[in-house]
Amino acid sequence: MDWRKPLAGLLACLLSAGMGFAQELDVSAPSVILMEATSGRVIYEKEPHRRQPVASLVKIMTLVLALEDLAAGRLHLEDPIVASPYASSMGGSQIWWEAGEHMSLKDALYAIAVGSANDASVAVAEFMAGSEEAFVKRMNERAGQLGLQNTHFVNSNGLPSNKGEHYSTAYDIASLSRHALTVPKLMELVGTYHYVIRPGRKNEVVLWNYNRMLDRTMSATGRSYGYPGLDGIKTGSTTEAGYCLAATAERSDLRLIAVVLGAESSAKREEDIRTLLDYGFRTYRAEVIATEGEVLGQAKVRRGRTEQVPVVAAQSLKVPVPRAAADSIERQLLIEKDLTAPVSKQQVIGTLIALYEGEELGRIDLVAGEDVPRGSLWQIIRGTGRDLLHSLFSNKD
């Protein structure tokens, strides 16, 4: 019997119990990170702030900006885009978008997300900002807003450029990916494995997602083609950047983000992603602290038709915790003490905080579960008198 496997499992359990054992994972890439998506908690890292080119992972920001504008109503999926000669000249992954050719924004976004099309990235950038240079300025401004301190973009697609230094880090890409998960339609785009551009036409292009780890249909033999639960986000590779991948997977309400930069091959980057995600799902779990609409208590209301209002969780709260520490989570409710009617249903009246060993893992708003109208004059007088008597007797020595 190989004694090393049981020992490795024991070390993982000790680490998950918070006993200070730092397990070293067998990852070959020079820079990696494993992050829990909801809280941003870093579970594992190796040179996470190492600046380097990230190839097509740059397109995550391109997609984020386009989809944020789409969600805000500034863009529409049916908007027609015309490729410029410059956009059409892009090499590498492409959809052979001819200069002057019209294409919908929808097709362009799928070309970027599924086919990693460099020509489509530039065409969308020019459509949104007038020029790629102006769009790149927006990219860097958004990076600053998102707190990406070690990121600088020089183009919209991640191709090598003579326009200056472009770089990011595993930590920044994970943080960007964490934000991207919240942008409407992004996961639908990056989770698509197959898409057809110009269907039925002579210049039809069939796109297959470069991310071979996407969890797809089981094969006839019962073997999964991808990593179970993996549904995004983006691959990238150039000579200068090596093989890169920002991946996300979810199991049992626990969503993880793994980023590998500078791997030697696509096979190596996939091995590293598997190692990171396997470790995360093995040692962590999602603990349900509250569910949306759950009544967590009662809050006192002054001068109301009723004297109390239900305190309700505004949304669900699930936090990542080491598997052996689930019973150590502290649930702290901070409720307003001086609520005065009228109180409206869904009015924010407090905060729920989840703590583990003094560290905040997450928080949500607490809201009123019902309306509390202002009481009648008699109700106000009676309640005020009761409060006064309570105050007098509670302060008596």
C-alpha positions in Angstrom: 0.0 0.0 0.0 1.3 3.5 -0.9 1.4 5.3 2.5 1.8 8.7 0.8 -1.9 9.0 -0.3 -3.4 8.6 3.2 -0.8 11.1 4.5 -1.7 13.6 1.8 -5.3 13.3 2.8 -4.5 13.8 6.4 -2.6 16.9 5.7 -5.4 18.3 3.6 -7.8 17.7 6.5 -5.5 19.4 9.0 -5.2 22.3 6.7 -9.0 22.5 6.2 -9.4 22.5 10.0 -7.2 25.6 10.2 -4.3 24.0 12.0 -1.7 25.9 10.0 -0.3 23.2 7.6 0.5 24.8 4.3 0.0 22.2 1.6 2.1 22.7 -1.5 0.2 21.7 -4.6 1.9 20.1 -7.6 1.3 22.9 -10.2 3.9 23.6 -12.9 2.8 27.1 -14.1 4.8 30.0 -12.6 1.7 31.9 -11.4 -1.6 30.5 -10.2 -4.5 31.3 -7.9 -7.6 29.6 -6.5 -10.3 31.9 -5.3 -13.8 31.4 -3.9 -16.2 33.5 -6.1 -18.7 34.9 -3.6 -16.3 36.2 -1.0 -13.1 36.6 -3.0 -11.3 34.5 -0.4 -8.0 33.1 -1.7 -7.7 29.4 -1.0 -4.3 28.8 -2.8 -1.8 31.0 -4.5 1.6 30.8 -6.2 3.2 34.1 -7.3 -0.3 35.6 -7.6 1.0 39.2 -8.2 3.6 38.3 -10.9 3.0 40.7 -13.8 3.0 39.0 -17.2 1.2 39.0 -20.6 -2.1 37.1 -20.4 -2.9 36.7 -24.1 -6.7 36.3 -24.8 -7.6 36.6 -21.1 -7.7 40.3 -22.0 -10.9 39.5 -23.8 -12.7 39.0 -20.5 -12.5 42.8 -20.0 -13.6 43.4 -23.6 -16.7 41.2 -23.0 -17.4 42.8 -19.6 -17.5 46.3 -21.1 -19.7 45.3 -24.0 -22.1 43.4 -21.7 -22.3 46.1 -19.1 -23.3 48.5 -21.9 -25.8 45.9 -23.1 -27.3 45.6 -19.7 -27.5 49.4 -19.4 -29.4 49.6 -22.7 -26.6 51.5 -24.5 -26.1 48.5 -26.8 -28.5 46.0 -28.3 -27.7 42.5 -29.6 -29.2 43.3 -33.0 -26.9 46.4 -33.5 -25.0 46.1 -36.8 -21.2 46.3 -36.7 -19.0 47.0 -39.7 -15.4 45.8 -39.6 -12.7 48.3 -40.4 -9.7 47.4 -42.5 -7.7 47.5 -39.3 -10.0 45.1 -37.5 -10.0 42.8 -40.5 -6.2 42.7 -40.5 -6.0 40.9 -37.1 -4.2 37.6 -37.2 -4.4 34.6 -34.9 -7.8 33.3 -34.0 -10.4 35.0 -36.2 -13.6 34.7 -38.1 -12.2 36.2 -41.3 -14.3 39.3 -40.9 -13.9 41.2 -44.2 -13.5 45.0 -44.1 -16.9 46.6 -44.8 -18.9 43.4 -43.8 -21.9 43.8 -41.5 -22.4 41.6 -38.5 -24.7 41.7 -35.5 -23.3 42.5 -32.1 -24.6 39.2 -30.9 -22.6 37.2 -33.4 -19.5 39.3 -32.7 -19.8 38.6 -28.9 -20.1 34.9 -29.5 -17.1 35.1 -31.9 -15.1 36.6 -29.0 -16.3 34.3 -26.3 -16.4 31.0 -28.2 -13.8 31.5 -31.0 -11.6 34.0 -29.3 -11.7 36.0 -32.5 -9.2 38.8 -32.6 -10.9 40.6 -35.5 -14.2 40.6 -33.7 -12.6 42.0 -30.5 -11.3 45.0 -32.4 -14.5 45.5 -34.4 -16.5 45.6 -31.2 -14.0 48.0 -29.6 -14.2 50.4 -32.5 -18.0 50.2 -32.6 -18.3 51.0 -28.9 -15.6 53.7 -28.6 -14.8 55.0 -32.1 -11.3 53.5 -32.0 -9.5 50.7 -30.3 -7.3 53.2 -28.6 -10.3 54.9 -27.0 -11.7 51.6 -26.0 -8.5 50.5 -24.4 -8.7 53.7 -22.3 -12.1 52.5 -21.1 -10.6 49.1 -20.3 -7.9 50.6 -18.1 -10.3 52.9 -16.4 -12.6 50.0 -15.6 -9.6 48.0 -14.3 -8.9 50.8 -11.9 -12.5 50.9 -10.7 -12.4 47.2 -10.1 -9.2 47.5 -8.1 -6.9 45.7 -10.5 -3.7 47.3 -9.4 -1.3 45.3 -11.5 -3.1 45.3 -14.8 -2.5 47.4 -18.0 -4.1 46.9 -21.3 -2.8 48.1 -24.7 -5.4 46.4 -27.0 -8.7 44.6 -26.9 -7.6 41.1 -27.8 -4.3 40.3 -26.0 -2.2 39.9 -29.1 1.5 40.9 -28.8 1.8 44.7 -29.4 4.3 47.4 -30.0 2.0 50.0 -28.4 3.5 49.6 -24.9 3.7 47.1 -22.1 0.6 45.0 -21.4 0.3 42.8 -18.4 -1.9 41.4 -15.6 -1.6 39.0 -12.8 -3.3 35.8 -11.6 -4.9 37.7 -8.8 -6.2 40.5 -11.0 -7.5 38.1 -13.6 -9.3 36.1 -10.8 -10.8 39.4 -9.4 -11.9 40.4 -12.9 -13.4 37.0 -13.5 -15.2 37.3 -10.1 -16.8 40.5 -11.3 -17.5 39.0 -14.8 -19.6 36.3 -13.1 -22.1 39.0 -12.1 -22.4 40.6 -15.5 -25.7 39.5 -17.3 -25.2 37.1 -20.2 -21.4 36.6 -19.8 -21.7 33.1 -18.4 -24.1 32.2 -21.2 -21.5 33.3 -23.8 -18.4 31.8 -22.3 -20.1 28.5 -21.5 -21.2 28.0 -25.1 -19.2 25.2 -26.7 -20.4 25.5 -30.3 -21.5 28.4 -32.4 -21.9 29.1 -36.1 -21.1 32.4 -37.8 -22.8 33.2 -41.1 -24.8 29.9 -41.1 -25.6 28.5 -44.5 -23.4 31.0 -46.3 -20.4 30.3 -48.4 -18.1 31.9 -45.8 -19.8 30.1 -42.8 -17.5 29.6 -39.8 -18.1 26.9 -37.2 -16.7 27.8 -33.8 -15.7 25.4 -31.1 -14.7 26.7 -27.7 -11.0 26.6 -27.0 -11.8 25.7 -23.4 -11.8 21.9 -23.6 -12.5 21.7 -19.9 -16.1 22.9 -20.2 -18.4 20.4 -18.7 -20.3 19.0 -21.7 -22.5 16.1 -22.6 -21.3 12.7 -21.4 -19.8 10.4 -24.1 -21.2 7.1 -25.1 -18.8 5.4 -22.7 -20.0 7.5 -19.8 -16.8 9.5 -19.6 -17.2 13.3 -19.3 -15.4 15.4 -21.9 -14.7 18.2 -19.4 -14.3 19.0 -15.8 -17.5 18.4 -13.8 -19.2 21.7 -13.0 -16.8 23.8 -15.1 -18.7 26.4 -17.2 -16.2 29.2 -18.1 -14.4 31.4 -18.6 -11.5 32.0 -21.1 -8.4 30.5 -22.5 -5.4 32.3 -24.0 -2.0 31.5 -25.5 0.8 33.4 -27.2 4.5 32.8 -27.4 5.2 35.5 -24.9 2.3 34.7 -22.5 2.5 30.9 -22.6 -0.7 29.0 -22.1 -3.3 30.7 -19.8 -6.7 29.8 -18.5 -9.2 31.5 -16.2 -11.7 28.8 -15.2 -14.7 28.7 -12.9 -16.6 25.7 -11.7 -19.5 25.2 -9.2 -20.4 22.1 -7.1 -22.9 22.0 -4.3 -23.3 25.8 -4.2 -19.6 26.3 -3.9 -18.2 28.3 -6.9 -14.4 28.5 -7.4 -12.3 30.5 -9.8 -8.9 29.1 -10.8 -6.4 31.0 -12.9 -3.2 29.6 -14.5 -0.7 31.9 -16.3 2.3 30.9 -18.3 1.9 27.2 -18.5 4.2 25.3 -20.9 1.3 23.7 -22.9 -2.4 23.4 -23.0 -2.2 20.0 -21.4 -0.1 21.4 -18.5 -2.5 24.4 -17.9 -5.5 21.9 -17.8 -3.6 19.7 -15.3 -2.9 22.7 -13.1 -6.6 23.8 -13.3 -7.7 20.3 -12.3 -5.3 20.3 -9.4 -6.4 23.6 -8.1 -10.2 22.9 -8.4 -9.9 19.4 -7.0 -8.1 20.8 -4.0 -10.7 23.5 -3.5 -13.7 21.2 -3.7 -11.9 18.7 -1.5 -11.1 21.0 1.4 -13.9 23.6 1.3 -17.6 23.7 1.3 -20.4 26.3 1.0 -22.1 26.8 4.4 -25.6 28.3 4.1 -25.9 31.1 6.6 -29.3 32.4 5.5 -31.7 31.9 2.7 -33.6 34.7 0.8 -36.8 35.6 2.7 -35.8 33.7 5.9 -37.2 35.3 9.0 -34.2 35.7 11.4 -35.9 37.6 14.3 -38.1 40.5 15.3 -37.2 44.2 15.5 -38.9 46.6 17.8 -40.8 49.5 16.2 -41.7 52.7 18.0 -44.9 54.6 17.3 -46.2 51.9 15.0 -49.6 50.1 14.6 -47.7 47.0 15.7 -44.7 47.0 18.1 -42.5 44.6 16.1 -41.6 43.8 12.5 -40.1 40.5 11.2 -36.4 40.8 10.3 -35.9 39.0 6.9 -32.8 38.1 4.9 -32.8 40.2 1.7 -30.9 37.5 -0.2 -29.2 34.2 0.4 -25.8 34.1 2.1 -23.5 31.2 1.5 -19.9 31.4 2.6 -16.9 29.2 1.9 -15.4 27.4 4.9 -12.9 24.6 5.5 -14.9 21.4 5.7 -13.9 20.7 9.2 -14.9 24.1 10.5 -18.5 24.4 9.4 -19.7 24.4 13.0 -17.5 27.3 13.9 -19.3 29.9 11.9 -20.7 32.8 13.9 -23.9 34.5 12.6 -24.0 38.2 13.8 -27.2 40.2 13.4 -26.9 44.0 13.6 -30.4 45.5 13.7 -31.4 49.1 14.0 -32.4 49.9 17.6 -34.5 53.0 16.9 -36.9 52.0 14.2 -39.8 54.4 14.1 -43.0 53.9 12.1 -43.8 54.1 9.3 -41.6 51.2 8.2 -41.9 49.9 4.6 -41.7 46.2 3.6 -38.2 45.5 2.2 -36.8 48.6 4.0 -33.2 47.9 5.0 -33.1 47.7 8.8 -29.9 45.9 9.5 -27.0 43.6 8.4 -26.2 39.9 8.8 -22.5 39.1 9.0 -20.9 35.7 8.8 -17.6 35.4 10.8 -15.1 32.6 11.1 -12.3 33.0 13.7 -13.0 36.8 13.7 -12.7 37.0 9.9 -15.7 38.3 8.0 -16.7 35.9 5.3 -19.7 37.7 3.9 -22.6 40.0 4.7 -26.1 40.7 3.5 -28.8 43.3 4.2 -31.7 42.6 6.6 -35.0 44.0 5.6 -38.4 44.5 7.1 -40.8 41.6 6.4 -43.9 43.7 6.3 -45.3 47.3 6.4 -45.7 48.9 9.7 -47.9 52.0 9.4 -47.8 54.8 11.9 -50.0 54.0 14.9 -53.0 55.9 16.2 -52.6 58.6 18.8 -53.6 56.3 21.5 -51.2 53.5 20.4 -48.3 56.1 20.3 -49.2 57.4 23.8 -49.5 53.9 25.2 -46.2 52.7 23.6 -44.4 55.8 24.7 -45.6 55.4 28.3 -44.6 51.7 28.3 -41.1 52.6 27.0 -40.7 55.3 29.7 -41.7 53.0 32.5 -39.4 50.3 31.2 -36.5 52.8 31.0 -37.1 54.0 34.6 -37.3 50.5 36.1 -34.4 49.1 34.0 -32.1 51.9 35.3 -33.1 51.5 39.0 -30.2 50.2 41.2 
